[in-house]
Amino acid sequence: MINTAEGLLRDSRTYLRILYLFLAFPLGTLYFTFIITGLSVGFGLAIVIVGFPILVLTLLGWLLFARVERELAIHLLGARVRPMTVPDPVKRTAWQRLLKTLADPVTWKSLVYVTLEFPFGVASFTLATVLLTTSLSLILYPVAYAISTALYQQFPGDAQGTMFPGVTINGNFDVNVFVLFLLFSAVGVVLSVVSLAVLNGMGWLWGRFAEVMLGVDESRMQLASAQAEAQAQQVRAEKADQSRRELIVNASHELRTPVASISAHVESLLKPGRQMDEETRKYLSVVAAETGRLGSLVDDVLSLARADADELRLDVRPVDVPAVIDQVCDALAPLARRDRNLSLIHSSAPGLPQAMADRERLGQAITNLIRNAVNNTPEGGIISVETALAGDRVAITVSDTGIGIEPADLKRIFDRFYRTDESRARDAGGSGLGLAIVRDLVTAMGGSISAESVPGQGSVFQVWLRRAT
Ligand code: ADP
């Protein structure tokens, strides 16, 4: 019991809480006056537009008061109040922020809190004043008696009167009265300890109230921290992804030079007329073919990595599509005829408008499609490329009379590194990246691509580009 009382007296929190109980009165009065005036004037004038800014100002005022109160509750009352808001990952306009604040329960709970502070302040101030002054006067009774008696002896005329019913101050120091007043003093000490306990308890209770009213719920805090954690993880994942992409771009870029150098050296070794035995020539030819394959694989990986890293740097502008296709066909037709006796035909609808594309990349995409057609069409087949207008788009159709694609493969041929079993069995030499690159390029130009096929009869690839005018 004594220990508890001593603890209470020694703890600075007790006095801070009592200080708060005194402060609550003027602060509560200020809040109450401001809010009630603001709300009544604001609503009163809501018909004319000025009422609205007054209401917003009142809202801002009470939120500011609530923040001040939250700080006071933490530092004076020793309450553990959670933050009033949780970080908002979404960027909002001022109007959206206002609506969000109005929909937030903490806003309304804080209004209740700061408004209730007025009656609480009146009660706490009154109680604290009554209890503390009563205790203090009781404690001071013997001191007051001794001083008054002594004063009477010095100034008989000035200091006299009745201090307590039946006790007159007349210069005679009555020990019995003094002892009685000492008892009063003891009662005063007890009362002061009880008062401190009551006031401390009152402050503690109000602090708990602040915890409920001035902070967000525990569940919302947990949700917010989970969201923040998820966001941080996403940022980390994006960073890791970005550095992986950069690594691939840089690595494939660096690989190009040595591969090109090997290729050039092997080609000069294989120059016609150079003396070497048949076996060496055979081995060197394999090295040349495989280096060529490695070179185009590196180029393909680099193209895809650039697309992933948004580094394609396309120059999309109105392009004359038939002219681009003619150029590609001119380059590939001789090879197609020489290797497999294939005919490569190009036809385009008259008066075709220009399409939005990157000229060079479009050429690369069409080259890939025609190469695939050449690689998958048996001797004597036909590969045709048609360009036509389809609504607001320019359609390029590459069809062949080749081996076709099984429906199960058709779904996956645009996947990276996907090759049909047929192509693997023939060791056709591809890496399975060609169509993935075509799709990335076409999509980056704002177009789309699709494929259809009848196994054994042929395949049709269609590219749609936006028309320019
Ligand atoms: P690759 O570089 O290996 O040819 P692609 O991504 O260009 O890779 O093609 C994916 C798969 O689709 C390959 O296995 C290829 O054989 C098949 N393919 C592509 N075009 C045709 C076509 N016109 N006819 C038949 N199969 C095709």
Boltz pocket constraint, residues with backbone or C-beta under 6 A from the ligand:
constraints:
  - pocket:
      binder: B
      contacts: [[A, 368], [A, 369], [A, 372], [A, 373], [A, 376], [A, 400], [A, 402], [A, 403], [A, 404], [A, 405], [A, 413], [A, 414], [A, 415], [A, 418], [A, 419], [A, 420], [A, 421], [A, 423], [A, 424], [A, 428], [A, 429], [A, 430], [A, 431], [A, 432], [A, 433], [A, 434], [A, 435], [A, 436], [A, 459]]
      max_distance: 6.0
